[in-house]
Amino acid sequence: MKIDMKYFKEKLEGEQANLLGELKGLGAIRNPETNDWDAIPEESVPAADENDRADRTEDYEEKTALVNTLKNRLHDVEDALGKIGKSSFGKCEVCGEDIEKERLEANAAAPTCIKHINN
């Protein structure tokens, strides 16, 4: 299968930019030691009461879950970008066969073919 590398590179770079924007918009920062993204809790302003502290904790936990989802997707996109131009882009990491064009169109960072989605 012939893959249009330029097309998929642009598609992945666009998604990468969107993910970085979303992470920054959430107030997440990239840890310079691990190069990983971390959610940042609200500034420590004395909470008025127990309910306010509970709300802040819940908000932070939700933000952390969203940051984790976004950074995992960013990792997948960056891995795929690293494969662009190499023989490994568009190949299933499980069986080595070509990933279906429809799958790549839907998810340019897909690491596996449809048959191995859950591996």
C-alpha positions as semicolon CSV with decimal commas, in nm:
position;residue;x (nm);y (nm);z (nm)
1;M;0,000;0,000;0,000
2;K;0,131;0,345;-0,095
3;I;0,095;0,594;0,192
4;D;0,094;0,970;0,135
5;M;0,350;1,055;0,405
6;K;0,317;1,432;0,356
7;Y;-0,059;1,414;0,409
8;F;-0,032;1,205;0,726
9;K;0,256;1,415;0,861
10;E;0,044;1,729;0,826
11;K;-0,253;1,552;0,982
12;L;-0,044;1,436;1,279
13;E;0,123;1,775;1,323
14;G;-0,220;1,940;1,332
15;E;-0,339;1,698;1,597
16;Q;-0,017;1,749;1,794
17;A;-0,072;2,126;1,792
18;N;-0,433;2,081;1,907
19;L;-0,332;1,848;2,190
20;L;-0,058;2,085;2,308
21;G;-0,309;2,370;2,304
22;E;-0,559;2,169;2,506
23;L;-0,294;2,072;2,762
24;K;-0,180;2,432;2,800
25;G;-0,542;2,546;2,816
26;L;-0,597;2,316;3,112
27;G;-0,304;2,478;3,288
28;A;-0,091;2,164;3,258
29;I;0,284;2,207;3,244
30;R;0,561;1,993;3,102
31;N;0,788;1,864;3,377
32;P;1,146;1,942;3,267
33;E;1,286;1,640;3,452
34;T;1,053;1,378;3,301
35;N;0,936;1,569;2,990
36;D;0,587;1,455;3,088
37;W;0,276;1,667;3,136
38;D;0,136;1,728;3,484
39;A;-0,191;1,881;3,598
40;I;-0,145;2,175;3,830
41;P;-0,382;2,221;4,123
42;E;-0,548;2,557;4,178
43;E;-0,342;2,802;4,373
44;S;-0,355;2,725;4,739
45;V;-0,603;2,980;4,861
46;P;-0,744;2,892;5,198
47;A;-1,068;2,710;5,132
48;A;-1,374;2,857;5,295
49;D;-1,507;2,527;5,418
50;E;-1,491;2,151;5,385
51;N;-1,724;2,150;5,084
52;D;-1,504;2,399;4,899
53;R;-1,196;2,184;4,967
54;A;-1,384;1,876;4,843
55;D;-1,489;2,061;4,526
56;R;-1,129;2,168;4,460
57;T;-1,005;1,814;4,510
58;E;-1,269;1,677;4,274
59;D;-1,185;1,942;4,012
60;Y;-0,815;1,857;4,037
61;E;-0,885;1,483;4,001
62;E;-1,099;1,549;3,692
63;K;-0,830;1,775;3,545
64;T;-0,564;1,510;3,613
65;A;-0,770;1,244;3,436
66;L;-0,817;1,468;3,133
67;V;-0,447;1,564;3,126
68;N;-0,355;1,194;3,139
69;T;-0,586;1,116;2,846
70;L;-0,446;1,405;2,641
71;K;-0,081;1,327;2,719
72;N;-0,131;0,959;2,626
73;R;-0,280;1,066;2,293
74;L;0,005;1,316;2,244
75;H;0,255;1,036;2,308
76;D;0,085;0,822;2,040
77;V;0,088;1,111;1,792
78;E;0,454;1,189;1,862
79;D;0,544;0,820;1,819
80;A;0,364;0,816;1,483
81;L;0,541;1,136;1,376
82;G;0,872;0,966;1,460
83;K;0,780;0,686;1,219
84;I;0,692;0,917;0,928
85;G;0,933;0,859;0,644
86;K;1,043;0,528;0,789
87;S;0,927;0,187;0,682
88;S;0,751;0,141;1,018
89;F;0,481;0,408;0,962
90;G;0,153;0,246;0,865
91;K;0,265;-0,100;0,977
92;C;0,092;-0,296;1,252
93;E;0,311;-0,326;1,562
94;V;0,174;-0,677;1,622
95;C;0,180;-0,850;1,283
96;G;0,384;-0,609;1,069
97;E;0,117;-0,592;0,799
98;D;-0,010;-0,267;0,650
99;I;-0,263;-0,080;0,863
100;E;-0,582;-0,030;0,667
101;K;-0,601;0,309;0,492
102;E;-0,945;0,372;0,645
103;R;-0,801;0,314;0,993
104;L;-0,512;0,552;0,931
105;E;-0,754;0,810;0,796
106;A;-0,962;0,784;1,116
107;N;-0,656;0,765;1,344
108;A;-0,325;0,852;1,180
109;A;-0,145;0,748;1,500
110;A;-0,297;0,398;1,502
111;P;-0,027;0,150;1,606
112;T;-0,210;-0,162;1,490
113;C;-0,432;-0,293;1,215
114;I;-0,802;-0,346;1,280
115;K;-0,744;-0,713;1,359
116;H;-0,509;-0,622;1,648
117;I;-0,688;-0,317;1,795
118;N;-0,710;-0,465;2,145
119;N;-0,353;-0,595;2,164
